[in-house]
């Protein structure tokens, strides 16, 4: 180590790494807007969002929220974080429910075709679960899609695997 530090000619040349960070503002979908407005106005979640019955006699259909601000953040990220999809739900439908995921889908496809690598970061593990399901679908199930490779690194990943 000391020899390399004292002889700069032996050091390999450093290649600059270009990192670009972009902020993309995305509008919510109609479904997201309805869920967002409901949570904001009532401070509750409908246990069955497709049940049309609303009123005092149907209070058991709603769950009160402990932290309304956090719930609004979850709805902005994806409504499936508040209303988990039914078993066997179509992944394309989950894609259409969220404005962020629609734009992310288009961005990832273009970046993948041009050979870019992408780092997605989130502190919400349930959002990482949702993204992992999307990437699995994009890798195997989407029509006309090229295989996207991904690696998930979170608290459950061993240090050797990182």
Backbone as numpy.savetxt, mean C-alpha at the origin, in Angstrom:
# Nx Ny Nz CAx CAy CAz Cx Cy Cz
43.03 -3.11 5.36 42.20 -1.92 5.36 43.07 -0.68 5.36
44.14 -0.67 6.15 45.01 0.49 6.24 45.73 0.72 4.91
46.13 -0.34 4.24 46.84 -0.22 2.98 45.96 0.45 1.92
44.72 0.08 1.85 43.81 0.67 0.87 43.56 2.14 1.19
43.49 2.47 2.48 43.27 3.86 2.85 44.48 4.72 2.50
45.66 4.16 2.60 46.85 4.96 2.33 47.20 5.03 0.86
46.68 4.13 0.04 46.96 4.13 -1.39 45.67 4.38 -2.17
45.36 5.63 -2.45 44.09 5.92 -3.13 43.99 5.33 -4.52
45.10 5.04 -5.16 45.05 4.48 -6.52 44.48 3.07 -6.52
44.56 2.35 -5.39 44.06 0.98 -5.33 42.56 0.90 -5.02
42.00 2.01 -4.57 40.57 2.00 -4.25 39.74 1.94 -5.52
38.65 1.16 -5.50 37.78 1.15 -6.68 37.08 2.51 -6.81
36.85 2.96 -8.03 36.17 4.25 -8.21 34.73 4.17 -7.70
34.29 5.21 -7.07 32.92 5.26 -6.56 31.97 5.65 -7.69
30.93 4.89 -7.83 29.92 5.23 -8.83 28.79 5.96 -8.12
28.41 7.09 -8.66 27.34 7.84 -8.00 26.00 7.11 -8.13
25.25 7.11 -7.05 23.92 6.50 -7.04 22.90 7.63 -7.08
22.06 7.59 -8.07 21.05 8.63 -8.22 19.76 8.13 -7.58
19.30 8.89 -6.61 18.04 8.56 -5.96 17.08 9.70 -6.19
15.88 9.35 -6.58 14.87 10.36 -6.85 13.68 10.09 -5.94
13.23 11.12 -5.27 12.03 11.00 -4.43 10.97 11.92 -5.03
9.81 11.37 -5.26 8.71 12.14 -5.84 7.52 12.12 -4.90
6.79 13.22 -4.89 5.52 13.27 -4.18 4.43 13.41 -5.23
3.53 12.45 -5.25 2.44 12.45 -6.22 1.14 12.60 -5.46
0.40 13.64 -5.76 -0.89 13.86 -5.11 -1.96 13.14 -5.92
-2.74 12.31 -5.24 -3.72 11.45 -5.90 -5.09 11.69 -5.27
-6.09 11.78 -6.12 -7.46 11.93 -5.63 -8.00 10.57 -5.16
-8.90 10.61 -4.18 -9.52 9.38 -3.71 -10.57 8.91 -4.73
-10.81 7.61 -4.73 -11.88 7.08 -5.57 -13.22 7.41 -4.92
-14.30 7.16 -5.65 -15.64 7.44 -5.12 -15.92 6.62 -3.88
-15.52 5.34 -3.90 -15.73 4.47 -2.73 -14.95 4.99 -1.53
-13.70 5.38 -1.75 -12.89 5.93 -0.66 -13.52 7.20 -0.10
-14.02 8.06 -0.97 -14.62 9.31 -0.53 -15.84 9.07 0.35
-16.65 8.09 -0.04 -17.85 7.78 0.74 -17.46 7.26 2.13
-16.51 6.35 2.18 -16.07 5.81 3.47 -15.42 6.91 4.31
-14.60 7.74 3.70 -13.93 8.84 4.41 -14.95 9.80 5.00
-15.92 10.21 4.18 -16.95 11.14 4.66 -17.77 10.53 5.80
-18.05 9.23 5.71 -18.81 8.56 6.76 -18.05 8.56 8.08
-16.79 8.18 8.03 -15.98 8.14 9.25 -15.81 9.54 9.82
-15.59 10.51 8.97 -15.39 11.88 9.43 -16.65 12.45 10.07
-17.81 12.15 9.50 -19.07 12.70 10.01 -19.56 12.00 11.26
-19.44 10.66 11.30 -20.07 9.91 12.40 -19.08 9.42 13.45
-17.83 9.25 13.10 -16.87 8.70 14.06 -17.10 7.22 14.31
-17.77 6.56 13.38 -18.02 5.12 13.52 -17.66 4.42 12.22
-17.54 3.12 12.30 -17.37 2.27 11.13 -18.61 1.43 10.98
-19.08 1.30 9.77 -20.19 0.38 9.54 -19.61 -1.02 9.47
-20.15 -1.92 10.25 -19.63 -3.28 10.27 -19.91 -4.00 8.96
-21.01 -3.62 8.33 -21.32 -4.16 7.00 -21.56 -2.95 6.09
-20.53 -2.51 5.34 -20.70 -1.28 4.57 -21.72 -1.38 3.44
-22.12 -2.58 3.08 -23.09 -2.73 1.99 -24.52 -2.93 2.51
-24.71 -2.89 3.84 -26.04 -3.01 4.43 -26.71 -1.64 4.38
-27.84 -1.51 3.69 -28.45 -0.19 3.51 -29.18 0.32 4.76
-29.39 -0.53 5.77 -30.18 -0.11 6.93 -29.37 0.82 7.83
-29.91 2.00 8.07 -29.29 2.98 8.97 -30.38 3.51 9.87
-30.09 3.67 11.15 -31.07 4.22 12.07 -30.78 3.76 13.48
-31.60 4.26 14.41 -31.39 3.92 15.82 -31.63 2.45 16.10
-32.52 1.84 15.35 -32.81 0.43 15.60 -31.68 -0.48 15.11
-30.76 0.05 14.34 -29.68 -0.75 13.79 -28.31 -0.29 14.30
-28.24 0.11 15.56 -26.97 0.58 16.13 -25.93 -0.51 16.23
-26.35 -1.76 16.27 -25.39 -2.85 16.37 -24.61 -3.02 15.06
-25.00 -2.30 14.00 -24.28 -2.36 12.73 -23.07 -1.44 12.68
-22.81 -0.68 13.77 -21.75 0.30 13.77 -20.78 0.04 14.93
-19.51 0.34 14.69 -18.49 0.20 15.73 -17.89 1.58 16.00
-17.86 2.00 17.26 -17.25 3.31 17.56 -15.73 3.24 17.39
-15.13 4.39 17.10 -13.69 4.45 16.88 -12.99 5.04 18.09
-11.82 4.52 18.40 -11.00 5.09 19.46 -10.21 6.29 18.94
-9.74 6.21 17.71 -8.90 7.25 17.14 -9.38 7.55 15.72
-10.19 8.57 15.60 -10.78 8.90 14.31 -9.72 9.34 13.30
-8.71 10.06 13.75 -7.66 10.53 12.84 -6.89 9.36 12.22
-6.59 8.36 13.02 -5.88 7.18 12.52 -6.75 6.41 11.53
-8.03 6.34 11.82 -8.95 5.63 10.92 -9.05 6.36 9.58
-9.03 7.67 9.60 -9.05 8.44 8.35 -7.77 8.21 7.55
-6.64 8.09 8.23 -5.38 7.78 7.55 -5.46 6.41 6.87
-6.05 5.45 7.58 -6.18 4.11 7.01 -7.08 4.12 5.77
-8.16 4.89 5.82 -9.05 4.97 4.67 -8.34 5.64 3.49
-7.51 6.64 3.77 -6.75 7.30 2.70 -5.75 6.34 2.06
-5.13 5.48 2.86 -4.18 4.51 2.31 -4.88 3.43 1.50
-5.91 2.85 2.04 -6.75 1.90 1.30 -7.96 1.57 2.15
-9.17 1.60 1.58 -10.37 1.29 2.36 -10.39 -0.13 2.90
-9.64 -1.04 2.28 -9.62 -2.43 2.76 -8.94 -2.55 4.12
-8.23 -1.51 4.55 -7.65 -1.55 5.90 -8.74 -1.39 6.95
-9.81 -0.70 6.61 -10.94 -0.53 7.53 -12.02 -1.58 7.28
-12.24 -1.89 6.01 -13.23 -2.87 5.63 -12.54 -4.00 4.88
-12.09 -5.03 5.59 -11.38 -6.11 4.90 -12.26 -6.73 3.82
-11.65 -7.07 2.68 -12.44 -7.64 1.58 -12.96 -9.02 1.93
-14.04 -9.39 1.27 -14.59 -10.73 1.45 -13.59 -11.76 0.96
-13.72 -12.96 1.48 -12.84 -14.04 1.05 -13.04 -14.28 -0.45
-11.95 -14.36 -1.17 -12.03 -14.59 -2.60 -12.33 -13.34 -3.40
-12.14 -12.17 -2.80 -12.40 -10.93 -3.52 -11.40 -10.78 -4.67
-11.87 -10.20 -5.73 -11.05 -10.01 -6.91 -10.00 -8.95 -6.63
-8.75 -9.25 -6.94 -7.66 -8.31 -6.68 -7.79 -7.06 -7.55
-8.34 -7.21 -8.74 -8.55 -6.05 -9.61 -9.55 -5.09 -8.99
-10.55 -5.63 -8.28 -11.52 -4.76 -7.60 -10.85 -4.01 -6.46
-9.96 -4.67 -5.71 -9.21 -3.99 -4.65 -8.34 -2.88 -5.25
-7.84 -3.11 -6.43 -7.03 -2.10 -7.10 -7.87 -0.88 -7.46
-9.09 -1.10 -7.93 -9.96 0.01 -8.33 -10.55 0.77 -7.16
-10.56 0.19 -5.97 -11.15 0.85 -4.81 -10.28 1.97 -4.25
-9.02 2.01 -4.61 -8.09 2.94 -3.99 -7.36 3.76 -5.06
-7.43 5.07 -4.94 -6.75 5.94 -5.89 -5.24 5.79 -5.85
-4.68 5.67 -4.64 -3.23 5.51 -4.51 -2.74 4.23 -5.16
-3.47 3.15 -4.97 -3.05 1.87 -5.53 -3.17 1.87 -7.06
-4.17 2.57 -7.61 -4.30 2.67 -9.07 -3.09 3.38 -9.66
-2.70 4.49 -9.06 -1.55 5.24 -9.56 -0.26 4.46 -9.34
-0.14 3.82 -8.17 1.04 3.00 -7.89 1.16 1.87 -8.91
0.06 1.27 -9.28 0.06 0.20 -10.27 0.63 0.69 -11.59
0.15 1.83 -12.06 0.65 2.37 -13.33 2.12 2.75 -13.23
2.51 3.36 -12.10 3.92 3.74 -11.92 4.83 2.52 -11.89
4.44 1.50 -11.13 5.28 0.31 -11.02 5.44 -0.41 -12.36
4.38 -0.45 -13.14 4.47 -1.10 -14.45 5.47 -0.36 -15.34
5.38 0.97 -15.37 6.30 1.75 -16.21 7.73 1.66 -15.69
7.90 1.74 -14.38 9.25 1.66 -13.83 9.85 0.27 -14.02
9.02 -0.76 -13.93 9.51 -2.13 -14.12 9.97 -2.34 -15.57
9.22 -1.80 -16.51 9.59 -1.96 -17.93 10.90 -1.27 -18.26
11.21 -0.18 -17.55 12.45 0.55 -17.82 13.60 0.09 -16.94
13.40 -0.96 -16.15 14.48 -1.55 -15.37 14.78 -0.88 -14.05
13.87 -0.07 -13.53 14.09 0.60 -12.25 13.78 -0.33 -11.08
14.39 -0.02 -9.97 14.06 -0.70 -8.72 13.34 0.30 -7.83
12.38 -0.18 -7.06 11.53 0.70 -6.27 11.52 0.23 -4.83
11.59 1.17 -3.91 11.48 0.88 -2.48 10.17 1.47 -1.99
9.31 0.63 -1.44 8.05 1.07 -0.85 8.19 0.94 0.66
7.87 2.01 1.37 8.01 2.01 2.82 6.67 2.34 3.45
6.35 1.60 4.51 5.14 1.89 5.27 5.32 1.41 6.69
4.77 2.17 7.64 4.80 1.74 9.03 3.60 0.87 9.39
2.65 0.77 8.47 1.47 -0.06 8.70 1.71 -1.45 8.10
1.79 -2.46 8.96 2.05 -3.80 8.45 0.86 -4.35 7.67
-0.34 -3.94 8.03 -1.51 -4.41 7.27 -1.49 -3.84 5.85
-0.97 -2.62 5.69 -0.82 -2.06 4.35 0.24 -2.83 3.57
1.31 -3.25 4.25 2.32 -4.09 3.59 1.72 -5.42 3.17
0.83 -5.99 3.99 0.14 -7.23 3.60 -0.68 -7.02 2.33
-1.38 -5.89 2.27 -2.19 -5.57 1.10 -1.31 -5.38 -0.13
-0.19 -4.68 0.03 0.74 -4.47 -1.09 1.36 -5.79 -1.54
1.64 -6.68 -0.59 2.20 -7.98 -0.95 1.20 -8.79 -1.77
-0.06 -8.74 -1.38 -1.10 -9.41 -2.17 -1.21 -8.82 -3.57
-1.11 -7.49 -3.65 -1.15 -6.84 -4.97 0.05 -7.29 -5.82
1.25 -7.31 -5.23 2.45 -7.69 -6.00 2.39 -9.16 -6.43
1.84 -10.02 -5.58 1.66 -11.42 -5.97 0.70 -11.52 -7.16
-0.39 -10.75 -7.10 -1.35 -10.75 -8.19 -0.71 -10.19 -9.47
0.04 -9.12 -9.34 0.68 -8.51 -10.49 1.73 -9.44 -11.08
2.33 -10.24 -10.24 3.39 -11.15 -10.67 2.82 -12.35 -11.42
1.70 -12.89 -10.95 1.19 -14.14 -11.51 -0.16 -14.02 -12.20
-1.06 -13.17 -11.69 -2.43 -13.24 -12.16 -2.87 -12.20 -13.15
-2.15 -11.09 -13.27 -2.61 -10.03 -14.16 -2.35 -10.41 -15.61
-3.30 -10.09 -16.44 -3.18 -10.44 -17.85 -2.16 -9.53 -18.52
-1.27 -10.12 -19.29 -0.27 -9.36 -20.02 0.79 -8.72 -19.16
0.95 -9.19 -17.94 1.92 -8.58 -17.03 3.23 -9.34 -17.06
4.31 -8.60 -16.97 5.61 -9.22 -16.82 5.82 -9.51 -15.34
6.63 -10.50 -15.04 6.84 -10.91 -13.65 7.62 -9.85 -12.88
6.98 -9.27 -11.86 7.66 -8.34 -10.97 8.18 -9.12 -9.78
9.44 -8.89 -9.44 10.00 -9.54 -8.27 9.98 -8.55 -7.12
9.75 -9.06 -5.92 9.72 -8.19 -4.76 10.29 -8.95 -3.57
10.71 -8.19 -2.58 11.17 -8.75 -1.32 10.57 -7.90 -0.21
9.99 -8.55 0.77 9.40 -7.83 1.89 10.35 -7.90 3.07
10.69 -6.74 3.59 11.56 -6.65 4.76 10.77 -5.92 5.83
10.43 -6.61 6.89 9.74 -5.99 8.01 10.29 -6.56 9.31
9.62 -6.31 10.41 10.10 -6.77 11.71 10.20 -8.28 11.82
9.47 -9.01 11.01 9.50 -10.47 11.07 10.61 -11.08 10.23
11.37 -10.27 9.50 12.44 -10.77 8.65 13.72 -10.93 9.46
14.33 -12.09 9.37 15.57 -12.35 10.12 16.71 -11.51 9.55
17.68 -11.19 10.41 18.81 -10.36 9.98 19.61 -11.02 8.84
19.72 -12.34 8.86 20.48 -13.03 7.82 19.81 -12.88 6.45
18.47 -12.83 6.45 17.74 -12.72 5.20 17.72 -11.30 4.64
17.97 -10.32 5.50 17.97 -8.93 5.04 19.18 -8.68 4.20
